[in-house]
Amino acid sequence: MRPRSCPVRPLSGLAAMLGAPSGGPRAPLAAVTGVTIDSRQVQRGDLYVALPGSTAHGAAFSAAAVAAGAVAILTDPTGREAAVATGVPVLVVPDPRSVLGRVAAWVYGQPSSGLLLLGVTGTSGKSTTTFLLEAGLRAAGHSTGLIGGVEIHVGATTFPPTLTTPEATDLQGLLALMREDGVTAAAMEVSSHALALGRVDGASYDVALFTNLSQDHLDFHRDLEDYFLTKARLFTPELCRAGVVNIDDEHGRELVGIAKVPVTTFSAAGAAEADWRAQDVRLGSDGSTFRVIGPGGVEADVSVALPGPFNVANTLGALVTLVEAGVPLQTAVNGVGTVTGVPGRMERVPGADGFQAIVDYSHKPGAVESVLRALREVTSGSLIVVLGCGGDRDRGKRPMMGEAAARLADVAVLTSDNPRSEDPLRILSAMFEGVLRVPRRERAHVIVEPDRAAAIGLAVGRAGPGDVVVVAGKGHEQGQYVDDEVLPFDDRQVVAEAIRRRDRM
């Protein structure tokens, strides 16, 4: 996903920007038309950026990159020798990763400067909010783009994602493709990994939105404070012009005090001190309605076909962000009202007779709790959850998720969810530690079934009239990570098959 054509950029300009004179006999004549960190993705005219890796240095693949068409290499002192041996011009800087975003933006001609770009960060709600933002931008007459972990949109074309936020070289190429295809505004998810690793450096956000923060990714961040401060990096003049922050979240209130850009606040709980707030909230199984109240008495009635109080917060945050980006409030309201669902986010699986079957991406403690609380409000029977925890990831959240399921559901079926290199039973044992924190008389009926398909079958098979079955964790994902393999697995398909099997019995 990069532009089909790109202006030729003289390497001398990049060398001047980095303060790193290029070496090699062809240096004065060198020019680049693209950039990549993956030697397998090199196209003719590319700058190959050779980064140190966990198992090998990217410079070890310099010869392959040049053979594929790379015309210059950017690397660090460790990679210099292997890069110079190829005979193409070489730029050497102490830490190529730290300049990668700026380099990629330079190569593609600062593509974000030609777009109205809206960024969304937070633990939960990023994907849903970007879909809402895109709908509002479209209602305002923009040709739109979307970048996130569910889908990538360039106008009317949809691509599968690779990361929640693409690598810096891929992101800038994608933004340049949007510009080339006439996209005028885009919404994108901004993950903490992207902020920590500089993937969004070189991007310029007109408005950045903070949704909420709860425990996640503590296999990557030192602690919750480090996770929060990494998110807060988005709200600096280097990356964005203005911020929108949810002050119903305690970290949101903290962010208001440390943000380095002007901030507009919102509260779905109706906090009087918020700049924007929701009032007269009415929740239903098919969506919600509320009245949005803004500065100076501006207000509008909102209807959104996304259930749960957290989606009231997502919708309100999207509306405020759109208004801050220059979209009239009523236009924004009309736009978000067209969103009927987001893949894998509280997505109903059709065919269930007398009960509801829902697939949701909730895979962190706060999200699991929010989803179960939301569904409890619209469940006339029993609430049944199928839940697992990923392997090789934040181990501290496993007991927390087990506890949430046991405390808030009537039936909790604990199972596998992308065990990767870990023993699924070891993961389930950690989840069960959380189950035991819930007093027996208050605890859900807990079933442990490591086979995810069998667990889904058990949950669907025991559902009765008025019950809700929610299969949490994978959402839109279509694979199960087991050891070094990715096995085909789509919760939505497995739930649908379980419903058909139940009907045949």
TORMIRO-182951 format. One record per residue (C-alpha): residue number from 0; residue in three letters; x, y, z. Coordinates in steps of 0.2 Angstrom, whole numbers, plus 5000, padded with zeros to 4 digits. Layout:
[NUM; "ALA"; [X; Y; Z]],
...
This chain:
[0; "MET"; [5000; 5000; 5000]],
[1; "ARG"; [5010; 5014; 4993]],
[2; "PRO"; [5008; 5027; 4979]],
[3; "ARG"; [5009; 5021; 4961]],
[4; "SER"; [5021; 5035; 4957]],
[5; "CYS"; [5031; 5046; 4968]],
[6; "PRO"; [5042; 5061; 4965]],
[7; "VAL"; [5060; 5058; 4964]],
[8; "ARG"; [5068; 5064; 4980]],
[9; "PRO"; [5087; 5068; 4980]],
[10; "LEU"; [5097; 5059; 4993]],
[11; "SER"; [5107; 5075; 4996]],
[12; "GLY"; [5091; 5082; 5004]],
[13; "LEU"; [5089; 5068; 5016]],
[14; "ALA"; [5107; 5068; 5021]],
[15; "ALA"; [5106; 5087; 5025]],
[16; "MET"; [5090; 5084; 5035]],
[17; "LEU"; [5098; 5070; 5045]],
[18; "GLY"; [5115; 5079; 5046]],
[19; "ALA"; [5123; 5063; 5039]],
[20; "PRO"; [5133; 5065; 5023]],
[21; "SER"; [5131; 5050; 5011]],
[22; "GLY"; [5146; 5040; 5006]],
[23; "GLY"; [5149; 5030; 4990]],
[24; "PRO"; [5154; 5035; 4972]],
[25; "ARG"; [5136; 5037; 4966]],
[26; "ALA"; [5131; 5048; 4981]],
[27; "PRO"; [5129; 5064; 4972]],
[28; "LEU"; [5117; 5057; 4959]],
[29; "ALA"; [5107; 5046; 4970]],
[30; "ALA"; [5088; 5049; 4971]],
[31; "VAL"; [5074; 5039; 4980]],
[32; "THR"; [5056; 5036; 4976]],
[33; "GLY"; [5051; 5025; 4991]],
[34; "VAL"; [5057; 5018; 5007]],
[35; "THR"; [5055; 5001; 5017]],
[36; "ILE"; [5063; 4992; 5032]],
[37; "ASP"; [5059; 4975; 5024]],
[38; "SER"; [5072; 4969; 5011]],
[39; "ARG"; [5058; 4957; 5004]],
[40; "GLN"; [5047; 4972; 5000]],
[41; "VAL"; [5060; 4983; 4991]],
[42; "GLN"; [5054; 4991; 4975]],
[43; "ARG"; [5066; 4999; 4962]],
[44; "GLY"; [5071; 5016; 4968]],
[45; "ASP"; [5069; 5013; 4986]],
[46; "LEU"; [5079; 5018; 5001]],
[47; "TYR"; [5082; 5003; 5012]],
[48; "VAL"; [5083; 5006; 5030]],
[49; "ALA"; [5093; 4993; 5039]],
[50; "LEU"; [5088; 4992; 5057]],
[51; "PRO"; [5095; 4981; 5071]],
[52; "GLY"; [5083; 4966; 5075]],
[53; "SER"; [5080; 4954; 5089]],
[54; "THR"; [5089; 4940; 5079]],
[55; "ALA"; [5098; 4948; 5065]],
[56; "HIS"; [5103; 4966; 5059]],
[57; "GLY"; [5094; 4972; 5044]],
[58; "ALA"; [5111; 4976; 5036]],
[59; "ALA"; [5114; 4958; 5034]],
[60; "PHE"; [5101; 4959; 5020]],
[61; "SER"; [5108; 4974; 5011]],
[62; "ALA"; [5114; 4964; 4996]],
[63; "ALA"; [5097; 4957; 4994]],
[64; "ALA"; [5089; 4974; 4995]],
[65; "VAL"; [5101; 4982; 4982]],
[66; "ALA"; [5098; 4967; 4970]],
[67; "ALA"; [5079; 4970; 4972]],
[68; "GLY"; [5082; 4989; 4967]],
[69; "ALA"; [5087; 4999; 4982]],
[70; "VAL"; [5097; 5014; 4977]],
[71; "ALA"; [5103; 5019; 4995]],
[72; "ILE"; [5104; 5012; 5012]],
[73; "LEU"; [5101; 5021; 5029]],
[74; "THR"; [5108; 5011; 5044]],
[75; "ASP"; [5118; 5013; 5061]],
[76; "PRO"; [5136; 5011; 5064]],
[77; "THR"; [5134; 4993; 5067]],
[78; "GLY"; [5127; 4990; 5050]],
[79; "ARG"; [5138; 5002; 5040]],
[80; "GLU"; [5151; 4989; 5034]],
[81; "ALA"; [5138; 4977; 5027]],
[82; "ALA"; [5129; 4992; 5019]],
[83; "VAL"; [5144; 5000; 5011]],
[84; "ALA"; [5150; 4983; 5004]],
[85; "THR"; [5135; 4984; 4992]],
[86; "GLY"; [5142; 4999; 4983]],
[87; "VAL"; [5126; 5010; 4984]],
[88; "PRO"; [5126; 5027; 4994]],
[89; "VAL"; [5125; 5024; 5013]],
[90; "LEU"; [5118; 5036; 5027]],
[91; "VAL"; [5124; 5032; 5044]],
[92; "VAL"; [5115; 5039; 5060]],
[93; "PRO"; [5116; 5033; 5078]],
[94; "ASP"; [5098; 5027; 5079]],
[95; "PRO"; [5089; 5025; 5062]],
[96; "ARG"; [5073; 5019; 5071]],
[97; "SER"; [5072; 5036; 5080]],
[98; "VAL"; [5071; 5046; 5063]],
[99; "LEU"; [5062; 5033; 5053]],
[100; "GLY"; [5045; 5042; 5053]],
[101; "ARG"; [5053; 5059; 5048]],
[102; "VAL"; [5063; 5050; 5034]],
[103; "ALA"; [5047; 5041; 5027]],
[104; "ALA"; [5037; 5057; 5028]],
[105; "TRP"; [5051; 5066; 5018]],
[106; "VAL"; [5052; 5053; 5005]],
[107; "TYR"; [5034; 5053; 5002]],
[108; "GLY"; [5032; 5072; 5002]],
[109; "GLN"; [5024; 5075; 5019]],
[110; "PRO"; [5008; 5066; 5014]],
[111; "SER"; [4998; 5070; 5030]],
[112; "SER"; [4999; 5088; 5028]],
[113; "GLY"; [4987; 5086; 5013]],
[114; "LEU"; [4974; 5077; 5023]],
[115; "LEU"; [4962; 5081; 5037]],
[116; "LEU"; [4969; 5068; 5049]],
[117; "LEU"; [4961; 5062; 5065]],
[118; "GLY"; [4970; 5050; 5077]],
[119; "VAL"; [4962; 5040; 5091]],
[120; "THR"; [4971; 5032; 5105]],
[121; "GLY"; [4966; 5023; 5121]],
[122; "THR"; [4964; 5005; 5127]],
[123; "SER"; [4947; 5002; 5121]],
[124; "GLY"; [4935; 5009; 5108]],
[125; "LYS"; [4948; 5014; 5095]],
[126; "SER"; [4942; 5004; 5081]],
[127; "THR"; [4923; 5008; 5084]],
[128; "THR"; [4928; 5027; 5085]],
[129; "THR"; [4937; 5027; 5069]],
[130; "PHE"; [4923; 5020; 5060]],
[131; "LEU"; [4911; 5033; 5068]],
[132; "LEU"; [4924; 5047; 5063]],
[133; "GLU"; [4925; 5041; 5045]],
[134; "ALA"; [4906; 5041; 5043]],
[135; "GLY"; [4905; 5059; 5050]],
[136; "LEU"; [4919; 5064; 5038]],
[137; "ARG"; [4910; 5056; 5024]],
[138; "ALA"; [4894; 5065; 5028]],
[139; "ALA"; [4903; 5081; 5028]],
[140; "GLY"; [4908; 5078; 5010]],
[141; "HIS"; [4925; 5071; 5011]],
[142; "SER"; [4933; 5057; 5002]],
[143; "THR"; [4938; 5046; 5017]],
[144; "GLY"; [4952; 5034; 5023]],
[145; "LEU"; [4953; 5023; 5038]],
[146; "ILE"; [4968; 5015; 5046]],
[147; "GLY"; [4966; 5003; 5060]],
[148; "GLY"; [4967; 4985; 5066]],
[149; "VAL"; [4950; 4979; 5058]],
[150; "GLU"; [4951; 4986; 5041]],
[151; "ILE"; [4961; 4999; 5030]],
[152; "HIS"; [4950; 5010; 5019]],
[153; "VAL"; [4957; 5021; 5004]],
[154; "GLY"; [4941; 5029; 4997]],
[155; "ALA"; [4930; 5014; 4992]],
[156; "THR"; [4944; 5001; 4993]],
[157; "THR"; [4947; 4990; 5008]],
[158; "PHE"; [4963; 4982; 5013]],
[159; "PRO"; [4967; 4970; 5027]],
[160; "PRO"; [4977; 4977; 5041]],
[161; "THR"; [4994; 4971; 5047]],
[162; "LEU"; [4996; 4981; 5063]],
[163; "THR"; [4984; 4992; 5073]],
[164; "THR"; [4995; 5006; 5067]],
[165; "PRO"; [5007; 5002; 5052]],
[166; "GLU"; [5026; 5004; 5053]],
[167; "ALA"; [5032; 5021; 5049]],
[168; "THR"; [5037; 5017; 5031]],
[169; "ASP"; [5021; 5009; 5028]],
[170; "LEU"; [5010; 5022; 5036]],
[171; "GLN"; [5018; 5036; 5026]],
[172; "GLY"; [5016; 5026; 5010]],
[173; "LEU"; [4998; 5023; 5014]],
[174; "LEU"; [4995; 5041; 5017]],
[175; "ALA"; [5003; 5045; 5001]],
[176; "LEU"; [4992; 5033; 4992]],
[177; "MET"; [4977; 5041; 5000]],
[178; "ARG"; [4983; 5058; 4994]],
[179; "GLU"; [4986; 5051; 4976]],
[180; "ASP"; [4968; 5043; 4976]],
[181; "GLY"; [4960; 5059; 4981]],
[182; "VAL"; [4956; 5055; 4999]],
[183; "THR"; [4954; 5072; 5009]],
[184; "ALA"; [4951; 5066; 5027]],
[185; "ALA"; [4956; 5050; 5037]],
[186; "ALA"; [4953; 5043; 5054]],
[187; "MET"; [4966; 5031; 5061]],
[188; "GLU"; [4970; 5021; 5077]],
[189; "VAL"; [4986; 5026; 5086]],
[190; "SER"; [4992; 5012; 5097]],
[191; "SER"; [5004; 5014; 5112]],
[192; "HIS"; [5017; 5003; 5102]],
[193; "ALA"; [5016; 5015; 5088]],
[194; "LEU"; [5020; 5030; 5099]],
[195; "ALA"; [5034; 5021; 5108]],
[196; "LEU"; [5042; 5015; 5092]],
[197; "GLY"; [5040; 5031; 5083]],
[198; "ARG"; [5028; 5023; 5069]],
[199; "VAL"; [5018; 5039; 5069]],
[200; "ASP"; [5033; 5051; 5069]],
[201; "GLY"; [5032; 5062; 5054]],
[202; "ALA"; [5013; 5062; 5054]],
[203; "SER"; [5003; 5078; 5058]],
[204; "TYR"; [4986; 5075; 5066]],
[205; "ASP"; [4973; 5089; 5066]],
[206; "VAL"; [4964; 5082; 5081]],
[207; "ALA"; [4969; 5068; 5093]],
[208; "LEU"; [4956; 5059; 5104]],
[209; "PHE"; [4959; 5049; 5120]],
[210; "THR"; [4945; 5036; 5124]],
[211; "ASN"; [4951; 5028; 5140]],
[212; "LEU"; [4964; 5018; 5148]],
[213; "SER"; [4965; 5001; 5158]],
[214; "GLN"; [4977; 4987; 5160]],
[215; "ASP"; [4984; 4981; 5144]],
[216; "HIS"; [5001; 4978; 5135]],
[217; "LEU"; [5011; 4977; 5151]],
[218; "ASP"; [5022; 4964; 5142]],
[219; "PHE"; [5028; 4979; 5132]],
[220; "HIS"; [5027; 4994; 5145]],
[221; "ARG"; [5035; 4994; 5162]],
[222; "ASP"; [5019; 4998; 5171]],
[223; "LEU"; [5002; 5006; 5169]],
[224; "GLU"; [5010; 5023; 5171]],
[225; "ASP"; [5022; 5020; 5157]],
[226; "TYR"; [5008; 5014; 5146]],
[227; "PHE"; [4998; 5030; 5150]],
[228; "LEU"; [5013; 5042; 5147]],
[229; "THR"; [5016; 5034; 5131]],
[230; "LYS"; [4998; 5037; 5125]],
[231; "ALA"; [5000; 5055; 5131]],
[232; "ARG"; [5015; 5058; 5119]],
[233; "LEU"; [5001; 5060; 5105]],
[234; "PHE"; [4995; 5076; 5113]],
[235; "THR"; [5011; 5086; 5109]],
[236; "PRO"; [5013; 5099; 5096]],
[237; "GLU"; [5025; 5088; 5087]],
[238; "LEU"; [5011; 5076; 5083]],
[239; "CYS"; [4994; 5085; 5084]],
[240; "ARG"; [4986; 5102; 5084]],
[241; "ALA"; [4972; 5099; 5097]],
[242; "GLY"; [4966; 5086; 5108]],
[243; "VAL"; [4949; 5078; 5114]],
[244; "VAL"; [4949; 5069; 5130]],
[245; "ASN"; [4936; 5058; 5140]],
[246; "ILE"; [4936; 5065; 5158]],
[247; "ASP"; [4925; 5050; 5164]],
[248; "ASP"; [4942; 5041; 5164]],
[249; "GLU"; [4954; 5045; 5178]],
[250; "HIS"; [4968; 5044; 5166]],
[251; "GLY"; [4959; 5056; 5155]],
[252; "ARG"; [4958; 5069; 5169]],
[253; "GLU"; [4976; 5067; 5172]],
[254; "LEU"; [4980; 5069; 5153]],
[255; "VAL"; [4970; 5086; 5153]],
[256; "GLY"; [4983; 5093; 5165]],
[257; "ILE"; [4999; 5087; 5156]],
[258; "ALA"; [4994; 5088; 5137]],
[259; "LYS"; [5004; 5101; 5128]],
[260; "VAL"; [4991; 5106; 5115]],
[261; "PRO"; [4973; 5114; 5118]],
[262; "VAL"; [4961; 5101; 5125]],
[263; "THR"; [4942; 5099; 5123]],
[264; "THR"; [4934; 5088; 5136]],
[265; "PHE"; [4919; 5077; 5135]],
[266; "SER"; [4909; 5066; 5147]],
[267; "ALA"; [4896; 5052; 5143]],
[268; "ALA"; [4891; 5052; 5161]],
[269; "GLY"; [4886; 5070; 5160]],
[270; "ALA"; [4899; 5078; 5171]],
[271; "ALA"; [4895; 5097; 5173]],
[272; "GLU"; [4914; 5102; 5171]],
[273; "ALA"; [4915; 5094; 5154]],
[274; "ASP"; [4915; 5105; 5138]],
[275; "TRP"; [4903; 5092; 5130]],
[276; "ARG"; [4892; 5080; 5139]],
[277; "ALA"; [4878; 5067; 5135]],
[278; "GLN"; [4861; 5069; 5144]],
[279; "ASP"; [4845; 5059; 5143]],
[280; "VAL"; [4854; 5043; 5138]],
[281; "ARG"; [4843; 5028; 5134]],
[282; "LEU"; [4851; 5011; 5131]],
[283; "GLY"; [4844; 4997; 5121]],
[284; "SER"; [4849; 4981; 5114]],
[285; "ASP"; [4850; 4988; 5097]],
[286; "GLY"; [4858; 5004; 5101]],
[287; "SER"; [4857; 5020; 5111]],
[288; "THR"; [4850; 5038; 5110]],
[289; "PHE"; [4856; 5053; 5120]],
[290; "ARG"; [4856; 5072; 5119]],
[291; "VAL"; [4873; 5080; 5116]],
[292; "ILE"; [4876; 5097; 5125]],
[293; "GLY"; [4891; 5108; 5120]],
[294; "PRO"; [4898; 5125; 5123]],
[295; "GLY"; [4887; 5140; 5122]],
[296; "GLY"; [4871; 5129; 5123]],
[297; "VAL"; [4873; 5120; 5106]],
[298; "GLU"; [4864; 5103; 5107]],
[299; "ALA"; [4857; 5089; 5096]],
[300; "ASP"; [4848; 5073; 5098]],
[301; "VAL"; [4859; 5058; 5094]],
[302; "SER"; [4854; 5040; 5089]],
[303; "VAL"; [4867; 5027; 5086]],
[304; "ALA"; [4864; 5008; 5082]],
[305; "LEU"; [4878; 5002; 5093]],
[306; "PRO"; [4873; 4995; 5110]],
[307; "GLY"; [4881; 4998; 5127]],
[308; "PRO"; [4886; 5014; 5137]],
[309; "PHE"; [4904; 5012; 5131]],
[310; "ASN"; [4897; 5016; 5113]],
[311; "VAL"; [4888; 5031; 5120]],
[312; "ALA"; [4906; 5037; 5125]],
[313; "ASN"; [4913; 5032; 5109]],
[314; "THR"; [4900; 5041; 5099]],
[315; "LEU"; [4901; 5057; 5110]],
[316; "GLY"; [4920; 5057; 5108]],
[317; "ALA"; [4919; 5055; 5089]],
[318; "LEU"; [4906; 5069; 5088]],
[319; "VAL"; [4917; 5081; 5098]],
[320; "THR"; [4932; 5077; 5087]],
[321; "LEU"; [4923; 5080; 5071]],
[322; "VAL"; [4916; 5097; 5078]],
[323; "GLU"; [4934; 5101; 5083]],
[324; "ALA"; [4940; 5096; 5065]],
[325; "GLY"; [4927; 5109; 5058]],
[326; "VAL"; [4912; 5097; 5054]],
[327; "PRO"; [4895; 5105; 5059]],
[328; "LEU"; [4887; 5096; 5074]],
[329; "GLN"; [4871; 5091; 5065]],
[330; "THR"; [4881; 5084; 5050]],
[331; "ALA"; [4892; 5074; 5062]],
[332; "VAL"; [4877; 5067; 5071]],
[333; "ASN"; [4869; 5062; 5054]],
[334; "GLY"; [4885; 5054; 5049]],
[335; "VAL"; [4888; 5043; 5065]],
[336; "GLY"; [4870; 5038; 5064]],
[337; "THR"; [4874; 5028; 5048]],
[338; "VAL"; [4885; 5016; 5057]],
[339; "THR"; [4876; 5000; 5059]],
[340; "GLY"; [4891; 4990; 5066]],
[341; "VAL"; [4909; 4987; 5066]],
[342; "PRO"; [4916; 4970; 5062]],
[343; "GLY"; [4920; 4960; 5078]],
[344; "ARG"; [4914; 4974; 5089]],
[345; "MET"; [4897; 4968; 5098]],
[346; "GLU"; [4893; 4960; 5082]],
[347; "ARG"; [4877; 4949; 5082]],
[348; "VAL"; [4878; 4932; 5074]],
[349; "PRO"; [4861; 4929; 5065]],
[350; "GLY"; [4851; 4913; 5066]],
[351; "ALA"; [4850; 4911; 5085]],
[352; "ASP"; [4832; 4907; 5090]],
[353; "GLY"; [4826; 4914; 5106]],
[354; "PHE"; [4843; 4920; 5112]],
[355; "GLN"; [4856; 4932; 5106]],
[356; "ALA"; [4874; 4927; 5100]],
[357; "ILE"; [4887; 4941; 5100]],
[358; "VAL"; [4906; 4941; 5095]],
[359; "ASP"; [4916; 4955; 5103]],
[360; "TYR"; [4935; 4959; 5103]],
[361; "SER"; [4936; 4963; 5121]],
[362; "HIS"; [4952; 4955; 5127]],
[363; "LYS"; [4958; 4966; 5141]],
[364; "PRO"; [4950; 4967; 5159]],
[365; "GLY"; [4942; 4984; 5157]],
[366; "ALA"; [4934; 4979; 5140]],
[367; "VAL"; [4928; 4963; 5147]],
[368; "GLU"; [4920; 4971; 5161]],
[369; "SER"; [4912; 4985; 5151]],
[370; "VAL"; [4904; 4972; 5138]],
[371; "LEU"; [4897; 4961; 5152]],
[372; "ARG"; [4890; 4976; 5161]],
[373; "ALA"; [4882; 4983; 5145]],
[374; "LEU"; [4875; 4966; 5140]],
[375; "ARG"; [4868; 4963; 5158]],
[376; "GLU"; [4857; 4978; 5156]],
[377; "VAL"; [4848; 4971; 5140]],
[378; "THR"; [4848; 4952; 5145]],
[379; "SER"; [4831; 4945; 5151]],
[380; "GLY"; [4839; 4928; 5154]],
[381; "SER"; [4856; 4922; 5158]],
[382; "LEU"; [4872; 4930; 5152]],
[383; "ILE"; [4885; 4917; 5145]],
[384; "VAL"; [4903; 4922; 5141]],
[385; "VAL"; [4916; 4912; 5132]],
[386; "LEU"; [4933; 4920; 5136]],
[387; "GLY"; [4952; 4916; 5135]],
[388; "CYS"; [4968; 4925; 5136]],
[389; "GLY"; [4982; 4926; 5124]],
[390; "GLY"; [4999; 4918; 5126]],
[391; "ASP"; [5015; 4927; 5127]],
[392; "ARG"; [5007; 4943; 5132]],
[393; "ASP"; [5003; 4953; 5148]],
[394; "ARG"; [5001; 4939; 5161]],
[395; "GLY"; [4995; 4951; 5174]],
[396; "LYS"; [4978; 4953; 5166]],
[397; "ARG"; [4974; 4934; 5166]],
[398; "PRO"; [4967; 4933; 5184]],
[399; "MET"; [4958; 4950; 5181]],
[400; "MET"; [4949; 4944; 5166]],
[401; "GLY"; [4944; 4927; 5175]],
[402; "GLU"; [4938; 4937; 5189]],
[403; "ALA"; [4928; 4949; 5178]],
[404; "ALA"; [4920; 4934; 5169]],
[405; "ALA"; [4915; 4925; 5185]],
[406; "ARG"; [4909; 4940; 5194]],
[407; "LEU"; [4898; 4948; 5180]],
[408; "ALA"; [4892; 4933; 5170]],
[409; "ASP"; [4880; 4919; 5175]],
[410; "VAL"; [4890; 4906; 5165]],
[411; "ALA"; [4908; 4908; 5161]],
[412; "VAL"; [4916; 4896; 5149]],
[413; "LEU"; [4935; 4898; 5150]],
[414; "THR"; [4945; 4893; 5135]],
[415; "SER"; [4960; 4896; 5123]],
[416; "ASP"; [4963; 4912; 5114]],
[417; "ASN"; [4979; 4913; 5104]],
[418; "PRO"; [4990; 4903; 5116]],
[419; "ARG"; [5005; 4905; 5104]],
[420; "SER"; [5020; 4896; 5113]],
[421; "GLU"; [5012; 4894; 5130]],
[422; "ASP"; [5003; 4879; 5137]],
[423; "PRO"; [4984; 4883; 5136]],
[424; "LEU"; [4981; 4875; 5153]],
[425; "ARG"; [4994; 4886; 5161]],
[426; "ILE"; [4985; 4901; 5154]],
[427; "LEU"; [4968; 4894; 5160]],
[428; "SER"; [4976; 4891; 5177]],
[429; "ALA"; [4980; 4909; 5179]],
[430; "MET"; [4963; 4914; 5174]],
[431; "PHE"; [4955; 4902; 5187]],
[432; "GLU"; [4965; 4911; 5200]],
[433; "GLY"; [4954; 4926; 5197]],
[434; "VAL"; [4939; 4916; 5197]],
[435; "LEU"; [4943; 4910; 5215]],
[436; "ARG"; [4943; 4928; 5221]],
[437; "VAL"; [4925; 4929; 5218]],
[438; "PRO"; [4915; 4922; 5233]],
[439; "ARG"; [4906; 4906; 5229]],
[440; "ARG"; [4889; 4912; 5231]],
[441; "GLU"; [4892; 4927; 5219]],
[442; "ARG"; [4902; 4917; 5207]],
[443; "ALA"; [4896; 4912; 5189]],
[444; "HIS"; [4895; 4893; 5185]],
[445; "VAL"; [4912; 4891; 5178]],
[446; "ILE"; [4917; 4878; 5164]],
[447; "VAL"; [4935; 4876; 5158]],
[448; "GLU"; [4936; 4869; 5140]],
[449; "PRO"; [4953; 4872; 5132]],
[450; "ASP"; [4946; 4868; 5114]],
[451; "ARG"; [4939; 4885; 5108]],
[452; "ALA"; [4927; 4878; 5096]],
[453; "ALA"; [4920; 4865; 5109]],
[454; "ALA"; [4919; 4879; 5122]],
[455; "ILE"; [4908; 4890; 5109]],
[456; "GLY"; [4898; 4874; 5106]],
[457; "LEU"; [4895; 4872; 5125]],
[458; "ALA"; [4889; 4890; 5127]],
[459; "VAL"; [4877; 4890; 5112]],
[460; "GLY"; [4871; 4873; 5117]],
[461; "ARG"; [4865; 4878; 5134]],
[462; "ALA"; [4858; 4895; 5129]],
[463; "GLY"; [4839; 4897; 5133]],
[464; "PRO"; [4825; 4910; 5129]],
[465; "GLY"; [4831; 4927; 5133]],
[466; "ASP"; [4849; 4922; 5136]],
[467; "VAL"; [4864; 4931; 5128]],
[468; "VAL"; [4880; 4922; 5123]],
[469; "VAL"; [4895; 4933; 5120]],
[470; "VAL"; [4911; 4926; 5113]],
[471; "ALA"; [4925; 4938; 5118]],
[472; "GLY"; [4943; 4940; 5113]],
[473; "LYS"; [4945; 4938; 5095]],
[474; "GLY"; [4932; 4948; 5087]],
[475; "HIS"; [4936; 4951; 5068]],
[476; "GLU"; [4951; 4940; 5069]],
[477; "GLN"; [4951; 4925; 5057]],
[478; "GLY"; [4966; 4914; 5064]],
[479; "GLN"; [4971; 4906; 5080]],
[480; "TYR"; [4989; 4907; 5085]],
[481; "VAL"; [4996; 4891; 5091]],
[482; "ASP"; [5015; 4888; 5092]],
[483; "ASP"; [5022; 4895; 5076]],
[484; "GLU"; [5006; 4892; 5066]],
[485; "VAL"; [4991; 4903; 5062]],
[486; "LEU"; [4976; 4890; 5061]],
[487; "PRO"; [4960; 4896; 5052]],
[488; "PHE"; [4948; 4901; 5066]],
[489; "ASP"; [4934; 4914; 5065]],
[490; "ASP"; [4923; 4916; 5080]],
[491; "ARG"; [4908; 4922; 5070]],
[492; "GLN"; [4909; 4906; 5058]],
[493; "VAL"; [4911; 4895; 5073]],
[494; "VAL"; [4896; 4902; 5082]],
[495; "ALA"; [4886; 4901; 5067]],
[496; "GLU"; [4890; 4883; 5064]],
[497; "ALA"; [4886; 4880; 5083]],
[498; "ILE"; [4869; 4888; 5080]],
[499; "ARG"; [4865; 4877; 5065]],
[500; "ARG"; [4871; 4861; 5074]],
[501; "ARG"; [4859; 4866; 5089]],
[502; "ASP"; [4845; 4868; 5077]],
[503; "ARG"; [4848; 4851; 5069]],
[504; "MET"; [4847; 4842; 5086]],
